[in-house]
């Protein structure tokens, strides 16, 4: 929908749209996006509130949902971001690199054991399992093997917590969007109580065990424990930096064609005026609470910024060509102070697993592979309509 609206007003810096009863300003101009993300960030600190702050604690205690300027709770987002930032410095990510490689080796071993020349797999499913194992060991200090044990409790609970494609999850979110007060009155929870209880008990039990036994493990949970005690020092020696994590053009081009979410959002937290920049414009007064959309997918597919946008071309991001990329037209991880805090972690994790897989296998199309790929239109995030089916073909040495 955002791309359709984006294409309806060529040349305009912004346009309007309604999401049910909610008016939204779609921002299309890269310079204006930069202004909102960076220069005037203090006016656009918050994300859209799908659910009232006290309606579902697990949902609303996440970094994405916390408020930057709450009149009752203060600067929740800023406080949490300050707490989490030291966990994603280069030195801290480096310390978790060993844990990632252990998961990657275990993941590879699962396929090496198979006596098949071409192993057919649904890519999203298997890499979600790998990611689950990485998060389990780096965040919670728990070792699981979601390939050998496909129905392990941690995987099932994490899947329930992160999957928003089911009918009831979608229905609940839409209910909050259309009838927020009615949904709040009914105490509709996005997550069931079992999921909330599981992760709460997992974290509390792990912390208790470590404190009682003096266990120190180089993972995120240990960093948070140190931060809570005030013993963690924020340091960054630059060993693993953004350039390292995003070095390959293929990674950048993949995120251009298929960003995780088609739009990013911001909420105006105090009155703001978008000044006119041409004779056919008039100043736009944004009131507190106005919702803005930044159409990531549409920007990435705009031929004005990316010639022949449907073509997969990693050379767009080569050293020779990357100077042609207009700033703030490439936003797979958002932008400004409220960008994705875990982007370097995620990119490094991706590189690690592909380093191991591609030593022994190559990816090939199989009978179930959908060509051309069609995206699902019923999901909040970008996913394939019929799954991402590919084959792993052994490399003969």
C-alpha positions as CSV (number, residue, x, y, z in Angstrom):
1,X,0.0,0.0,0.0
2,X,2.8,2.4,0.9
3,X,4.5,1.9,-2.4
4,X,1.2,2.5,-4.3
5,X,0.7,5.8,-2.4
6,X,4.3,6.7,-2.9
7,X,4.0,6.3,-6.7
8,X,0.7,8.3,-6.9
9,X,2.3,11.7,-6.3
10,X,5.6,11.9,-8.3
11,X,7.7,14.9,-7.4
12,X,5.9,15.6,-4.1
13,X,8.0,15.6,-0.9
14,X,5.1,14.1,1.1
15,X,1.5,12.9,0.7
16,X,-1.3,11.9,3.0
17,X,-3.1,8.6,3.6
18,X,-5.5,7.1,6.2
19,X,-4.8,3.9,8.0
20,X,-8.4,3.1,9.0
21,X,-9.3,6.3,11.0
22,X,-5.6,7.4,11.6
23,X,-4.3,10.1,9.3
24,X,-0.7,9.5,8.3
25,X,1.9,11.7,6.5
26,X,4.0,9.7,4.0
27,X,7.4,11.3,3.8
28,X,9.2,10.7,0.4
29,X,12.0,13.3,0.2
30,X,15.4,12.1,1.4
31,X,16.4,15.6,2.6
32,X,13.2,15.8,4.7
33,X,13.7,12.3,6.0
34,X,17.2,13.3,7.1
35,X,15.8,16.4,8.8
36,X,13.2,14.4,10.7
37,X,15.6,11.6,11.6
38,X,18.6,13.7,12.6
39,X,18.3,17.5,12.9
40,X,14.8,17.6,14.4
41,X,14.8,14.1,16.0
42,X,13.7,15.6,19.4
43,X,10.3,16.3,17.7
44,X,10.0,12.7,16.4
45,X,11.3,10.5,19.2
46,X,8.5,7.9,19.4
47,X,7.2,5.1,17.3
48,X,3.5,4.6,16.7
49,X,1.7,3.1,19.7
50,X,-0.3,0.0,18.6
51,X,-1.2,-0.9,22.1
52,X,-1.6,1.2,25.3
53,X,1.5,1.2,27.5
54,X,0.0,-0.9,30.3
55,X,-2.1,-3.3,28.2
56,X,0.6,-5.9,27.4
57,X,3.8,-5.6,29.5
58,X,5.9,-7.9,27.3
59,X,5.1,-5.9,24.1
60,X,5.5,-2.5,25.6
61,X,8.7,-3.0,27.5
62,X,10.5,-3.7,24.2
63,X,12.9,-1.0,22.9
64,X,10.8,-0.5,19.8
65,X,7.7,0.4,21.9
66,X,9.2,2.5,24.7
67,X,8.5,6.2,24.7
68,X,11.1,8.9,24.4
69,X,9.2,11.6,26.1
70,X,6.5,10.2,28.3
71,X,4.9,12.7,30.7
72,X,4.5,9.9,33.3
73,X,7.4,7.6,32.8
74,X,10.1,10.0,31.6
75,X,12.6,9.2,28.9
76,X,12.0,5.4,28.9
77,X,13.5,4.8,25.5
78,X,16.6,6.9,26.1
79,X,17.3,5.2,29.5
80,X,16.9,1.7,27.9
81,X,19.0,2.6,24.9
82,X,21.8,3.9,27.2
83,X,21.6,0.6,29.1
84,X,21.7,-1.6,26.0
85,X,24.2,0.4,23.8
86,X,27.3,-1.0,25.6
87,X,26.2,-4.5,24.7
88,X,26.5,-3.7,21.0
89,X,29.9,-2.1,20.9
90,X,32.6,-3.6,18.7
91,X,34.4,-5.2,21.6
92,X,31.3,-6.7,23.1
93,X,30.2,-8.1,19.7
94,X,33.6,-9.5,19.2
95,X,33.3,-11.4,22.6
96,X,30.1,-13.0,21.3
97,X,31.7,-14.0,18.0
98,X,32.9,-17.3,19.5
99,X,29.3,-18.2,20.5
100,X,28.1,-17.4,17.0
101,X,30.7,-19.7,15.4
102,X,29.8,-22.5,17.8
103,X,26.2,-22.3,16.6
104,X,27.3,-22.1,12.9
105,X,29.5,-25.2,13.2
106,X,26.6,-27.1,14.8
107,X,24.2,-25.8,12.1
108,X,26.6,-26.9,9.3
109,X,27.1,-30.4,10.9
110,X,23.4,-31.0,10.6
111,X,23.5,-30.8,6.8
112,X,26.9,-32.6,6.4
113,X,25.3,-35.6,8.0
114,X,22.6,-35.9,5.4
115,X,23.3,-38.4,2.6
116,X,21.8,-36.2,-0.2
117,X,23.4,-34.4,-3.1
118,X,20.8,-31.6,-2.9
119,X,19.0,-30.9,0.4
120,X,15.7,-29.1,-0.1
121,X,14.9,-26.7,2.6
122,X,12.6,-23.7,3.5
123,X,15.3,-21.1,4.1
124,X,13.3,-18.9,6.4
125,X,12.5,-21.8,8.7
126,X,16.1,-23.2,9.0
127,X,17.7,-19.8,9.4
128,X,15.1,-18.8,12.0
129,X,16.2,-21.8,13.9
130,X,19.8,-20.8,13.6
131,X,19.0,-17.3,14.8
132,X,17.1,-18.7,17.7
133,X,20.1,-20.7,18.8
134,X,22.4,-17.7,18.5
135,X,20.1,-15.5,20.6
136,X,19.6,-18.3,23.1
137,X,23.4,-18.6,23.7
138,X,24.3,-14.9,23.4
139,X,21.3,-13.4,25.2
140,X,20.2,-16.0,27.7
141,X,23.2,-18.2,28.1
142,X,21.3,-21.3,27.1
143,X,22.5,-23.8,24.5
144,X,19.9,-25.3,22.3
145,X,19.9,-27.2,18.9
146,X,16.8,-26.2,17.1
147,X,17.7,-28.4,14.1
148,X,18.2,-31.6,16.1
149,X,15.3,-30.7,18.5
150,X,12.8,-28.9,16.2
151,X,10.2,-28.6,19.0
152,X,12.4,-27.4,21.9
153,X,10.5,-25.1,24.3
154,X,12.7,-22.1,23.7
155,X,12.2,-22.2,20.0
156,X,8.5,-22.6,20.2
157,X,8.1,-19.8,22.7
158,X,10.4,-17.5,20.6
159,X,8.3,-18.3,17.5
160,X,5.1,-17.5,19.3
161,X,6.6,-14.2,20.5
162,X,7.9,-13.1,17.1
163,X,5.3,-14.5,14.7
164,X,2.6,-11.9,13.7
165,X,1.3,-13.7,10.7
166,X,-1.3,-15.9,12.4
167,X,-5.0,-15.0,12.3
168,X,-5.5,-14.2,16.0
169,X,-2.3,-12.1,16.3
170,X,-3.3,-10.1,13.3
171,X,-6.9,-9.8,14.5
172,X,-5.7,-8.5,17.9
173,X,-3.4,-5.9,16.4
174,X,-6.1,-4.7,14.0
175,X,-8.5,-4.5,17.0
176,X,-6.2,-2.2,18.8
177,X,-5.7,-0.1,15.7
178,X,-9.4,0.3,15.0
179,X,-10.9,0.1,18.5
180,X,-8.1,0.9,21.0
181,X,-10.3,1.8,24.0
182,X,-12.6,-1.2,23.5
183,X,-9.5,-3.5,23.2
184,X,-8.0,-2.1,26.3
185,X,-11.2,-2.5,28.2
186,X,-11.3,-6.2,27.2
187,X,-7.6,-6.5,28.3
188,X,-6.6,-8.1,24.9
189,X,-3.0,-9.3,25.1
190,X,-0.8,-9.7,22.1
191,X,1.2,-12.4,23.8
192,X,-0.4,-15.2,25.8
193,X,0.6,-15.5,29.5
194,X,2.6,-18.6,28.9
195,X,5.1,-16.8,26.7
196,X,5.5,-13.9,29.1
197,X,5.9,-16.3,32.1
198,X,8.5,-18.5,30.3
199,X,10.9,-15.7,29.4
200,X,10.5,-14.0,32.8
201,X,11.3,-17.3,34.6
202,X,14.2,-18.1,32.2
203,X,15.9,-14.8,32.8
204,X,15.3,-14.7,36.6
205,X,16.4,-18.3,37.1
206,X,19.6,-17.8,35.0
207,X,20.5,-14.6,36.9
208,X,19.9,-16.2,40.2
209,X,22.1,-19.3,39.3
210,X,24.9,-17.1,38.1
211,X,24.9,-14.8,41.1
212,X,24.8,-17.8,43.5
213,X,27.6,-19.7,41.8
214,X,29.7,-16.7,40.6
215,X,29.3,-17.7,36.9
216,X,30.7,-15.3,34.4
217,X,29.9,-15.9,30.7
218,X,30.6,-13.5,27.8
219,X,27.1,-13.0,26.7
220,X,24.4,-10.2,26.7
221,X,22.8,-11.3,30.0
222,X,26.2,-11.0,31.8
223,X,26.6,-7.5,30.3
224,X,23.1,-6.5,31.5
225,X,23.9,-7.9,34.9
226,X,27.1,-5.8,35.0
227,X,25.2,-2.7,33.8
228,X,22.6,-3.2,36.6
229,X,25.4,-3.2,39.1
230,X,27.2,-0.3,37.5
231,X,30.4,-2.2,36.8
232,X,30.2,-2.3,33.0
233,X,32.3,0.2,31.1
234,X,31.2,1.5,27.7
235,X,34.1,0.9,25.4
236,X,34.5,0.5,21.7
237,X,37.9,-0.2,20.2
238,X,36.6,-0.4,16.6
239,X,37.8,-3.9,15.9
240,X,34.4,-4.8,14.4
241,X,32.8,-1.7,12.9
242,X,30.0,-0.9,10.5
243,X,32.3,-1.1,7.5
244,X,33.3,-4.6,8.4
245,X,29.8,-5.7,9.1
246,X,28.5,-4.3,5.8
247,X,31.5,-4.9,3.5
248,X,29.8,-7.0,0.9
249,X,27.6,-5.4,-1.8
250,X,25.4,-8.5,-2.0
251,X,24.4,-8.0,1.7
252,X,23.5,-4.4,1.0
253,X,21.7,-5.1,-2.2
254,X,19.7,-7.9,-0.5
255,X,18.5,-5.4,2.2
256,X,17.7,-2.9,-0.6
257,X,15.4,-5.2,-2.5
258,X,13.9,-6.9,0.6
259,X,14.1,-4.8,3.7
260,X,12.6,-6.4,6.8
261,X,9.6,-3.9,6.9
262,X,8.1,-2.0,4.1
263,X,7.7,1.2,6.1
264,X,9.2,2.8,9.2
265,X,7.2,5.1,11.4
266,X,7.7,8.1,13.7
267,X,5.2,10.1,15.9
268,X,5.4,13.8,16.3
269,X,5.9,14.4,20.0
270,X,5.6,18.2,19.9
271,X,4.2,20.8,17.4
272,X,6.4,21.0,14.3
273,X,6.2,22.9,11.0
274,X,7.5,21.5,7.7
275,X,8.5,24.6,5.8
276,X,7.7,25.0,2.1
277,X,10.7,24.7,-0.2
278,X,9.0,25.5,-3.6
279,X,6.3,27.9,-4.8
280,X,3.7,25.2,-5.1
281,X,4.1,24.1,-1.4
282,X,2.6,25.6,1.7
283,X,4.0,25.1,5.3
284,X,2.5,22.0,6.9
285,X,1.7,22.2,10.6
286,X,2.1,18.9,12.4
287,X,0.3,18.6,15.7
288,X,1.5,16.4,18.6
289,X,0.5,12.8,17.9
290,X,0.7,13.1,14.1
291,X,2.0,9.8,12.6
292,X,4.6,9.8,9.8
293,X,5.6,6.9,7.6
294,X,9.0,6.6,5.9
295,X,8.4,4.2,2.9
296,X,11.6,2.2,3.0
297,X,10.5,-0.4,0.4
298,X,9.3,2.3,-2.0
299,X,12.5,4.4,-1.6
300,X,14.6,1.3,-2.3
301,X,12.5,0.6,-5.5
302,X,12.5,4.1,-6.8
303,X,14.3,4.2,-10.2
304,X,15.2,7.8,-9.5
305,X,17.5,6.6,-6.8
306,X,18.2,3.0,-8.0
307,X,18.2,2.6,-11.8
308,X,16.5,-0.7,-12.9
309,X,15.4,-1.3,-9.3
310,X,14.0,-4.8,-9.8
311,X,17.4,-6.0,-11.0
312,X,19.6,-7.5,-8.2
313,X,22.9,-5.7,-8.7
314,X,25.5,-5.9,-5.8
315,X,27.7,-3.6,-7.8
316,X,25.5,-0.7,-6.9
317,X,27.4,-0.7,-3.6
318,X,30.9,-1.2,-4.9
319,X,33.6,1.4,-4.0
320,X,33.2,3.0,-7.4
321,X,29.4,3.2,-7.4
322,X,28.4,3.8,-3.8
323,X,29.1,7.5,-4.1
324,X,26.0,7.5,-6.4
325,X,23.7,6.4,-3.5
326,X,21.8,9.4,-2.3
327,X,21.9,9.7,1.5
328,X,18.7,8.6,3.3
329,X,17.4,6.6,0.3
330,X,18.9,3.4,1.8
331,X,17.3,2.7,5.2
332,X,17.1,-1.1,5.9
333,X,17.8,-0.5,9.6
334,X,16.1,2.9,10.0
335,X,18.1,6.1,10.7
336,X,19.0,8.6,13.3
337,X,19.4,7.9,17.1
338,X,16.5,5.5,17.0
339,X,17.9,3.2,14.3
340,X,18.2,-0.6,14.8
341,X,20.6,-1.1,17.7
342,X,21.3,-4.7,16.7
343,X,22.2,-4.2,13.0
344,X,25.9,-5.0,13.4
345,X,25.1,-8.0,15.5
346,X,22.6,-9.3,12.9
347,X,25.0,-8.7,9.9
348,X,27.9,-10.4,11.6
349,X,25.7,-13.4,12.5
350,X,24.6,-13.6,8.9
351,X,28.2,-13.5,7.6
352,X,29.3,-16.2,10.1
353,X,26.7,-18.7,9.1
354,X,27.3,-18.2,5.4
355,X,31.0,-18.5,5.8
356,X,30.5,-22.0,7.1
357,X,27.7,-23.1,4.8
358,X,29.4,-21.9,1.5
359,X,32.6,-23.8,2.2
360,X,30.6,-27.0,1.6
361,X,27.4,-26.1,-0.3
362,X,26.0,-23.8,-2.9
363,X,22.4,-22.6,-3.1
364,X,20.5,-23.8,-6.1
365,X,16.8,-23.6,-7.2
366,X,14.6,-26.6,-6.6
367,X,11.1,-27.6,-7.8
368,X,9.5,-25.6,-5.0
369,X,11.5,-22.4,-5.7
370,X,9.2,-19.6,-6.7
371,X,10.5,-17.7,-9.7
372,X,9.9,-14.8,-9.7
373,X,9.6,-14.4,-6.0
374,X,6.2,-13.1,-4.8
375,X,5.9,-11.4,-1.4
376,X,3.1,-12.1,1.0
377,X,0.6,-9.3,1.2
378,X,-1.0,-10.5,4.5
379,X,2.0,-10.0,6.8
380,X,3.4,-7.0,8.6
381,X,7.0,-7.9,7.6
382,X,8.5,-8.9,4.3
383,X,8.1,-12.6,3.6
384,X,7.5,-14.9,0.6
385,X,4.0,-15.8,-0.3
386,X,4.8,-19.6,-0.6
387,X,8.0,-19.8,1.4
388,X,11.7,-19.4,0.5
389,X,12.5,-22.8,-1.0
390,X,16.0,-23.5,-2.1
391,X,18.4,-26.4,-2.3
392,X,21.8,-27.0,-0.7
393,X,24.0,-28.7,-3.3
394,X,27.3,-30.2,-2.1
395,X,30.5,-28.8,-3.5
396,X,32.6,-31.6,-4.8
397,X,36.2,-31.2,-3.8
